[in-house]
Amino acid sequence: MAKKSGKNRKEEAGSSEVVLPTLDLEQYEVNIEEETGVKDEIRGSTRYAWIGAGQCGGRLVKSFYDLGYKKVLAVNTTHHDLDLLKIPEDQKFLMDIGEKGAGKDMVRGKEAVQQYQQDILHLARQTFGNQVDHIMVCFGAGGGTGSGSVVGLIEVAKRYARYVGIKNPDKRVGVVMTLPTVGEASSPLVAENAYNSASELSKMAANGKISPLIIVDNDKINKMYPRMTVKSFWPSINNTVATLFDIFNRLSALSSQYTSFDPVDYHSILESGGCAIMGLTKVGEFKDKFALSEAVKKNLEKTLLAGGFDLTTAKLAGCVVVGGKKMMADVSGLQDNIDYAFDVLSEITGQASIHRGIYEDNRNSLRVYTIIGGLDSPKARLEELKTREAVGVT
Protein backbone atom coordinates (compact mmCIF):
# COMPACT_ATOMS: atom_id res chain seq x y z
CA MET A 1 0.00 0.00 0.00
CA ALA A 2 1.13 3.55 -0.58
CA LYS A 3 2.74 5.31 2.36
CA LYS A 4 2.44 9.04 2.94
CA SER A 5 5.17 11.31 4.22
CA GLY A 6 5.48 15.03 4.63
CA LYS A 7 8.45 17.39 4.36
CA ASN A 8 9.09 21.11 4.74
CA ARG A 9 10.17 23.03 1.72
CA LYS A 10 13.06 25.43 1.88
CA GLU A 11 14.29 27.86 -0.75
CA GLU A 12 17.22 30.20 -0.86
CA ALA A 13 16.60 33.80 -1.87
CA GLY A 14 19.93 35.44 -2.44
CA SER A 15 22.14 34.82 0.56
CA SER A 16 19.35 34.38 3.07
CA GLU A 17 17.27 31.25 3.55
CA VAL A 18 13.52 31.65 3.34
CA VAL A 19 11.29 29.06 4.98
CA LEU A 20 8.01 28.88 3.06
CA PRO A 21 4.75 27.91 4.73
CA THR A 22 3.73 24.28 4.22
CA LEU A 23 0.23 23.65 2.95
CA ASP A 24 -1.66 20.61 4.19
CA LEU A 25 -1.82 19.31 0.61
CA GLU A 26 1.95 19.32 0.37
CA GLN A 27 2.38 17.07 3.36
CA TYR A 28 1.23 14.03 1.41
CA GLU A 29 3.75 12.75 -1.04
CA VAL A 30 2.79 9.44 -2.68
CA ASN A 31 5.50 6.84 -2.48
CA ILE A 32 4.41 3.81 -4.49
CA GLU A 33 6.09 0.74 -3.14
CA GLU A 34 6.65 -2.38 -5.19
CA GLU A 35 4.28 -5.12 -4.13
CA THR A 36 5.55 -8.47 -5.32
CA GLY A 37 2.82 -10.65 -3.87
CA VAL A 38 3.56 -14.35 -4.21
CA LYS A 39 6.86 -14.93 -6.00
CA ASP A 40 6.79 -16.76 -9.34
CA GLU A 41 9.26 -19.47 -10.28
CA ILE A 42 9.18 -19.11 -14.05
CA ARG A 43 11.38 -17.47 -16.68
CA GLY A 44 8.85 -16.49 -19.27
CA SER A 45 8.45 -13.18 -21.07
CA THR A 46 5.05 -12.53 -19.47
CA ARG A 47 4.10 -12.42 -15.80
CA TYR A 48 0.73 -14.08 -15.41
CA ALA A 49 -1.86 -14.12 -12.66
CA TRP A 50 -4.43 -16.92 -12.67
CA ILE A 51 -7.94 -17.12 -11.25
CA GLY A 52 -9.61 -20.53 -11.30
CA ALA A 53 -13.38 -20.80 -10.84
CA GLY A 54 -15.10 -24.00 -9.82
CA GLN A 55 -13.67 -27.49 -9.79
CA CYS A 56 -12.32 -27.39 -13.34
CA GLY A 57 -10.84 -23.90 -12.98
CA GLY A 58 -9.20 -24.91 -9.72
CA ARG A 59 -7.61 -27.94 -11.35
CA LEU A 60 -6.31 -25.83 -14.21
CA VAL A 61 -4.64 -23.20 -12.04
CA LYS A 62 -3.15 -26.01 -9.93
CA SER A 63 -1.40 -27.29 -13.09
CA PHE A 64 0.01 -23.82 -13.75
CA TYR A 65 1.04 -23.55 -10.09
CA ASP A 66 2.99 -26.81 -10.39
CA LEU A 67 4.89 -25.36 -13.39
CA GLY A 68 6.03 -22.37 -11.35
CA TYR A 69 3.20 -19.89 -11.92
CA LYS A 70 2.62 -19.23 -8.24
CA LYS A 71 0.32 -16.21 -8.61
CA VAL A 72 -2.89 -18.24 -8.60
CA LEU A 73 -6.24 -18.03 -6.84
CA ALA A 74 -8.92 -20.71 -6.72
CA VAL A 75 -12.51 -19.70 -5.93
CA ASN A 76 -15.41 -22.05 -5.39
CA THR A 77 -18.83 -22.26 -3.77
CA THR A 78 -18.05 -25.53 -2.00
CA HIS A 79 -15.18 -26.24 0.36
CA HIS A 80 -14.96 -29.89 -0.73
CA ASP A 81 -13.27 -29.05 -4.05
CA LEU A 82 -11.03 -26.45 -2.42
CA ASP A 83 -9.93 -28.86 0.30
CA LEU A 84 -8.67 -31.33 -2.31
CA LEU A 85 -6.71 -28.65 -4.19
CA LYS A 86 -3.03 -28.75 -3.29
CA ILE A 87 -2.19 -25.06 -3.36
CA PRO A 88 -1.60 -22.80 -0.32
CA GLU A 89 -4.71 -22.33 1.80
CA ASP A 90 -4.41 -18.55 1.66
CA GLN A 91 -4.76 -18.74 -2.13
CA LYS A 92 -8.18 -20.35 -1.92
CA PHE A 93 -11.43 -18.47 -1.49
CA LEU A 94 -14.78 -19.95 -0.53
CA MET A 95 -17.78 -18.06 -1.85
CA ASP A 96 -20.02 -19.34 0.91
CA ILE A 97 -23.62 -19.47 -0.31
CA GLY A 98 -24.67 -22.54 1.62
CA GLU A 99 -23.52 -26.11 2.05
CA LYS A 100 -24.63 -27.28 -1.40
CA GLY A 101 -22.80 -24.53 -3.28
CA ALA A 102 -23.93 -23.58 -6.77
CA GLY A 103 -24.37 -27.13 -8.05
CA LYS A 104 -25.23 -26.77 -11.74
CA ASP A 105 -27.12 -23.52 -11.16
CA MET A 106 -25.43 -20.65 -13.03
CA VAL A 107 -27.61 -18.06 -11.30
CA ARG A 108 -26.24 -19.09 -7.92
CA GLY A 109 -22.70 -18.91 -9.31
CA LYS A 110 -23.34 -15.41 -10.62
CA GLU A 111 -24.84 -14.25 -7.32
CA ALA A 112 -21.91 -15.73 -5.39
CA VAL A 113 -19.28 -13.68 -7.22
CA GLN A 114 -21.43 -10.56 -6.93
CA GLN A 115 -21.60 -11.06 -3.18
CA TYR A 116 -17.87 -11.64 -2.73
CA GLN A 117 -16.26 -9.63 -5.53
CA GLN A 118 -14.67 -7.09 -3.17
CA ASP A 119 -13.18 -9.84 -1.01
CA ILE A 120 -11.81 -11.62 -4.08
CA LEU A 121 -10.30 -8.37 -5.37
CA HIS A 122 -8.63 -7.77 -2.01
CA LEU A 123 -7.16 -11.29 -2.02
CA ALA A 124 -5.99 -10.82 -5.61
CA ARG A 125 -4.09 -7.67 -4.61
CA GLN A 126 -2.45 -9.50 -1.73
CA THR A 127 -1.56 -12.59 -3.76
CA PHE A 128 -0.61 -11.14 -7.14
CA GLY A 129 1.11 -7.93 -6.01
CA ASN A 130 1.68 -5.42 -8.80
CA GLN A 131 4.18 -7.32 -10.93
CA VAL A 132 1.69 -8.77 -13.40
CA ASP A 133 1.31 -8.34 -17.17
CA HIS A 134 -1.70 -10.51 -17.99
CA ILE A 135 -4.52 -12.08 -15.98
CA MET A 136 -6.23 -15.29 -17.06
CA VAL A 137 -9.53 -16.59 -15.68
CA CYS A 138 -9.95 -20.38 -15.97
CA PHE A 139 -13.20 -22.32 -15.77
CA GLY A 140 -15.09 -25.30 -17.09
CA ALA A 141 -18.13 -24.51 -19.22
CA GLY A 142 -20.94 -26.62 -17.81
CA GLY A 143 -20.79 -26.25 -14.05
CA GLY A 144 -22.76 -23.73 -12.03
CA THR A 145 -19.88 -22.08 -10.18
CA GLY A 146 -17.50 -21.65 -13.13
CA SER A 147 -20.05 -20.84 -15.83
CA GLY A 148 -22.02 -18.57 -13.51
CA SER A 149 -19.12 -16.64 -12.00
CA VAL A 150 -16.75 -16.25 -14.97
CA VAL A 151 -18.07 -12.89 -16.22
CA GLY A 152 -18.03 -11.46 -12.70
CA LEU A 153 -14.46 -12.71 -12.20
CA ILE A 154 -13.43 -11.10 -15.49
CA GLU A 155 -14.65 -7.79 -14.08
CA VAL A 156 -12.73 -8.42 -10.84
CA ALA A 157 -9.60 -9.14 -12.92
CA LYS A 158 -10.05 -5.89 -14.86
CA ARG A 159 -10.48 -3.92 -11.64
CA TYR A 160 -7.27 -5.48 -10.34
CA ALA A 161 -5.53 -4.66 -13.64
CA ARG A 162 -6.52 -1.01 -13.36
CA TYR A 163 -5.38 -0.98 -9.73
CA VAL A 164 -1.84 -2.07 -10.69
CA GLY A 165 -1.67 0.34 -13.61
CA ILE A 166 -2.20 -2.02 -16.54
CA LYS A 167 -3.32 -0.02 -19.55
CA ASN A 168 -6.26 -1.28 -21.59
CA PRO A 169 -7.36 -4.20 -19.37
CA ASP A 170 -9.61 -5.51 -22.17
CA LYS A 171 -6.43 -6.68 -23.91
CA ARG A 172 -4.76 -7.94 -20.75
CA VAL A 173 -7.50 -10.11 -19.26
CA GLY A 174 -8.14 -13.43 -20.97
CA VAL A 175 -9.99 -16.68 -20.36
CA VAL A 176 -9.19 -20.37 -20.58
CA MET A 177 -12.48 -22.19 -21.09
CA THR A 178 -12.83 -25.96 -21.27
CA LEU A 179 -15.72 -27.57 -23.12
CA PRO A 180 -17.27 -30.72 -21.62
CA THR A 181 -16.70 -34.23 -22.88
CA VAL A 182 -19.52 -36.06 -24.68
CA GLY A 183 -20.29 -37.93 -21.48
CA GLU A 184 -20.56 -34.74 -19.44
CA ALA A 185 -22.63 -32.99 -22.10
CA SER A 186 -25.16 -35.84 -22.06
CA SER A 187 -26.69 -33.90 -19.18
CA PRO A 188 -28.98 -31.28 -20.79
CA LEU A 189 -28.24 -28.84 -17.95
CA VAL A 190 -24.47 -29.16 -18.43
CA ALA A 191 -24.88 -28.69 -22.18
CA GLU A 192 -27.09 -25.64 -21.63
CA ASN A 193 -24.62 -24.07 -19.19
CA ALA A 194 -21.73 -24.75 -21.54
CA TYR A 195 -23.54 -23.30 -24.55
CA ASN A 196 -24.68 -20.18 -22.73
CA SER A 197 -21.33 -19.34 -21.16
CA ALA A 198 -19.36 -20.19 -24.32
CA SER A 199 -21.65 -18.04 -26.45
CA GLU A 200 -21.39 -15.06 -24.09
CA LEU A 201 -17.61 -15.26 -23.87
CA SER A 202 -17.28 -15.69 -27.63
CA LYS A 203 -19.17 -12.42 -28.10
CA MET A 204 -16.96 -10.69 -25.53
CA ALA A 205 -13.85 -11.95 -27.32
CA ALA A 206 -15.15 -10.90 -30.74
CA ASN A 207 -15.92 -7.42 -29.37
CA GLY A 208 -12.47 -7.07 -27.85
CA LYS A 209 -13.66 -7.20 -24.22
CA ILE A 210 -11.31 -10.07 -23.36
CA SER A 211 -8.12 -11.31 -24.99
CA PRO A 212 -7.56 -14.07 -25.68
CA LEU A 213 -10.34 -16.61 -25.25
CA ILE A 214 -8.57 -19.96 -25.26
CA ILE A 215 -10.96 -22.84 -25.81
CA VAL A 216 -9.91 -26.32 -24.72
CA ASP A 217 -12.11 -29.17 -25.89
CA ASN A 218 -11.82 -31.96 -23.34
CA ASP A 219 -13.56 -34.35 -25.68
CA LYS A 220 -10.99 -33.79 -28.42
CA ILE A 221 -8.05 -34.15 -26.03
CA ASN A 222 -9.59 -37.37 -24.74
CA LYS A 223 -9.49 -38.71 -28.30
CA MET A 224 -5.91 -37.48 -28.76
CA TYR A 225 -4.82 -39.43 -25.68
CA PRO A 226 -6.98 -42.57 -25.59
CA ARG A 227 -6.95 -45.28 -22.95
CA MET A 228 -6.12 -43.00 -20.05
CA THR A 229 -6.97 -44.27 -16.61
CA VAL A 230 -9.63 -42.53 -14.55
CA LYS A 231 -6.97 -41.25 -12.15
CA SER A 232 -4.79 -39.75 -14.89
CA PHE A 233 -7.55 -38.31 -17.11
CA TRP A 234 -7.99 -34.81 -15.65
CA PRO A 235 -4.36 -34.30 -14.60
CA SER A 236 -3.23 -35.32 -18.10
CA ILE A 237 -5.60 -32.89 -19.82
CA ASN A 238 -4.78 -30.00 -17.50
CA ASN A 239 -1.03 -30.62 -17.67
CA THR A 240 -1.19 -30.73 -21.47
CA VAL A 241 -2.90 -27.34 -21.55
CA ALA A 242 -0.59 -25.75 -18.99
CA THR A 243 2.61 -27.14 -20.49
CA LEU A 244 1.76 -26.04 -24.02
CA PHE A 245 0.81 -22.58 -22.78
CA ASP A 246 4.05 -22.40 -20.79
CA ILE A 247 6.21 -23.35 -23.77
CA PHE A 248 5.26 -20.21 -25.73
CA ASN A 249 5.86 -18.00 -22.70
CA ARG A 250 9.29 -19.50 -22.11
CA LEU A 251 10.37 -19.57 -25.77
CA SER A 252 9.42 -15.93 -26.21
CA ALA A 253 11.89 -15.06 -23.45
CA LEU A 254 14.78 -16.83 -25.18
CA SER A 255 17.07 -15.54 -27.88
CA SER A 256 17.93 -17.74 -30.83
CA GLN A 257 20.93 -17.78 -33.16
CA TYR A 258 18.46 -18.53 -35.94
CA THR A 259 15.12 -16.70 -35.61
CA SER A 260 13.61 -15.51 -32.33
CA PHE A 261 9.92 -15.57 -31.42
CA ASP A 262 10.23 -12.50 -29.23
CA PRO A 263 7.97 -11.00 -26.54
CA VAL A 264 6.50 -8.42 -28.95
CA ASP A 265 5.44 -11.24 -31.29
CA TYR A 266 3.93 -13.22 -28.42
CA HIS A 267 2.07 -10.27 -26.92
CA SER A 268 0.61 -9.25 -30.27
CA ILE A 269 -1.09 -12.66 -30.49
CA LEU A 270 -2.29 -12.56 -26.89
CA GLU A 271 -3.79 -9.11 -27.39
CA SER A 272 -5.35 -9.69 -30.81
CA GLY A 273 -8.82 -10.43 -29.39
CA GLY A 274 -11.05 -13.26 -30.52
CA CYS A 275 -10.26 -16.89 -29.83
CA ALA A 276 -6.83 -18.49 -29.63
CA ILE A 277 -5.77 -22.09 -30.02
CA MET A 278 -2.49 -23.92 -29.52
CA GLY A 279 -1.01 -27.11 -30.85
CA LEU A 280 2.11 -29.23 -31.19
CA THR A 281 3.19 -31.24 -34.22
CA LYS A 282 6.05 -33.74 -34.15
CA VAL A 283 7.59 -34.10 -37.59
CA GLY A 284 9.26 -37.36 -38.56
CA GLU A 285 10.23 -36.56 -42.14
CA PHE A 286 11.93 -33.19 -42.32
CA LYS A 287 14.61 -33.62 -45.03
CA ASP A 288 12.12 -32.99 -47.84
CA LYS A 289 10.42 -29.59 -47.82
CA PHE A 290 7.16 -30.97 -49.19
CA ALA A 291 7.08 -33.73 -46.59
CA LEU A 292 7.72 -31.22 -43.81
CA SER A 293 5.06 -28.77 -44.96
CA GLU A 294 2.57 -31.58 -45.56
CA ALA A 295 3.18 -32.91 -42.06
CA VAL A 296 2.51 -29.48 -40.59
CA LYS A 297 -0.60 -29.10 -42.72
CA LYS A 298 -2.06 -32.53 -41.96
CA ASN A 299 -1.26 -32.57 -38.29
CA LEU A 300 -2.17 -28.98 -37.50
CA GLU A 301 -5.86 -29.43 -36.74
CA LYS A 302 -5.34 -32.91 -35.31
CA THR A 303 -3.02 -31.63 -32.61
CA LEU A 304 -4.80 -28.41 -31.64
CA LEU A 305 -6.48 -28.40 -28.24
CA ALA A 306 -9.84 -27.59 -29.83
CA GLY A 307 -11.38 -28.03 -33.26
CA GLY A 308 -14.15 -26.55 -35.34
CA PHE A 309 -12.38 -23.26 -36.00
CA ASP A 310 -12.20 -21.60 -39.38
CA LEU A 311 -8.45 -20.98 -39.50
CA THR A 312 -8.83 -18.48 -42.34
CA THR A 313 -10.33 -16.02 -39.83
CA ALA A 314 -7.04 -15.80 -37.91
CA LYS A 315 -5.43 -12.40 -37.50
CA LEU A 316 -2.06 -13.50 -36.17
CA ALA A 317 -0.19 -16.72 -35.57
CA GLY A 318 3.05 -17.87 -34.07
CA CYS A 319 4.91 -20.87 -35.41
CA VAL A 320 8.00 -22.05 -33.55
CA VAL A 321 10.22 -24.87 -34.79
CA VAL A 322 12.49 -26.60 -32.29
CA GLY A 323 15.07 -29.09 -33.55
CA GLY A 324 18.07 -30.94 -32.18
CA LYS A 325 21.50 -29.30 -32.39
CA LYS A 326 22.96 -32.10 -34.51
CA MET A 327 20.01 -31.92 -36.88
CA MET A 328 20.37 -28.17 -37.26
CA ALA A 329 24.07 -28.53 -38.02
CA ASP A 330 23.99 -31.56 -40.35
CA VAL A 331 20.76 -31.55 -42.39
CA SER A 332 21.35 -29.57 -45.55
CA GLY A 333 18.46 -27.47 -46.83
CA LEU A 334 16.60 -27.67 -43.52
CA GLN A 335 16.25 -23.89 -43.35
CA ASP A 336 14.52 -23.81 -46.74
CA ASN A 337 12.23 -26.66 -45.71
CA ILE A 338 11.23 -24.87 -42.52
CA ASP A 339 10.61 -21.60 -44.37
CA TYR A 340 8.36 -23.42 -46.83
CA ALA A 341 6.38 -24.92 -43.93
CA PHE A 342 5.94 -21.39 -42.54
CA ASP A 343 4.59 -20.26 -45.91
CA VAL A 344 2.12 -23.15 -46.01
CA LEU A 345 0.88 -22.23 -42.53
CA SER A 346 0.36 -18.67 -43.75
CA GLU A 347 -1.83 -20.01 -46.57
CA ILE A 348 -3.83 -22.22 -44.20
CA THR A 349 -4.56 -19.28 -41.92
CA GLY A 350 -5.81 -17.02 -44.71
CA GLN A 351 -2.61 -15.01 -45.02
CA ALA A 352 -2.49 -14.11 -41.34
CA SER A 353 0.72 -12.52 -40.15
CA ILE A 354 2.99 -15.36 -39.01
CA HIS A 355 5.53 -14.70 -36.28
CA ARG A 356 8.30 -17.22 -36.67
CA GLY A 357 10.80 -18.79 -34.35
CA ILE A 358 13.56 -21.36 -34.84
CA TYR A 359 15.31 -22.83 -31.80
CA GLU A 360 17.51 -25.79 -31.02
CA ASP A 361 17.79 -28.14 -28.07
CA ASN A 362 19.47 -31.43 -27.22
CA ARG A 363 16.65 -33.73 -28.36
CA ASN A 364 16.92 -35.62 -31.62
CA SER A 365 13.57 -34.55 -33.04
CA LEU A 366 11.81 -31.73 -34.86
CA ARG A 367 8.72 -30.21 -33.25
CA VAL A 368 6.47 -27.44 -34.50
CA TYR A 369 4.54 -25.39 -31.91
CA THR A 370 1.65 -23.34 -33.19
CA ILE A 371 -0.43 -20.60 -31.55
CA ILE A 372 -3.16 -18.92 -33.60
CA GLY A 373 -4.99 -15.80 -32.43
CA GLY A 374 -7.83 -13.51 -33.46
CA LEU A 375 -10.06 -16.39 -34.56
CA ASP A 376 -13.83 -16.43 -34.87
CA SER A 377 -15.54 -18.75 -32.40
CA PRO A 378 -16.17 -22.40 -33.41
CA LYS A 379 -19.87 -21.96 -34.14
CA ALA A 380 -20.48 -25.54 -35.23
CA ARG A 381 -18.99 -26.90 -32.00
CA LEU A 382 -21.12 -24.57 -29.92
CA GLU A 383 -24.23 -25.47 -31.88
CA GLU A 384 -23.50 -29.10 -31.07
CA LEU A 385 -23.80 -28.20 -27.38
CA LYS A 386 -27.06 -26.43 -28.10
CA THR A 387 -28.40 -29.55 -29.82
CA ARG A 388 -27.46 -31.68 -26.81
CA GLU A 389 -29.14 -29.14 -24.56
CA ALA A 390 -32.36 -29.45 -26.56
CA VAL A 391 -32.57 -33.22 -26.87
CA GLY A 392 -30.35 -34.46 -24.03
CA VAL A 393 -28.56 -37.19 -26.00
CA THR A 394 -25.08 -38.64 -25.84
Beta strands, then each sheet from edge to edge (+ up, - down):
strand 1: 3-5
strand 2: 10-13
strand 3: 16-19
strand 4: 29-31
strand 5: 48-53
strand 6: 72-76
strand 7: 92-94
strand 8: 134-140
strand 9: 173-179
strand 10: 213-217
strand 11: 275-283
strand 12: 316-324
strand 13: 353-361
strand 14: 366-375
sheet 1: 1+ 4-
sheet 2: 2+ 3-
sheet 3: 7+ 6+ 5+ 8+ 9+ 10+ 11+ 14- 12+ 13+
end
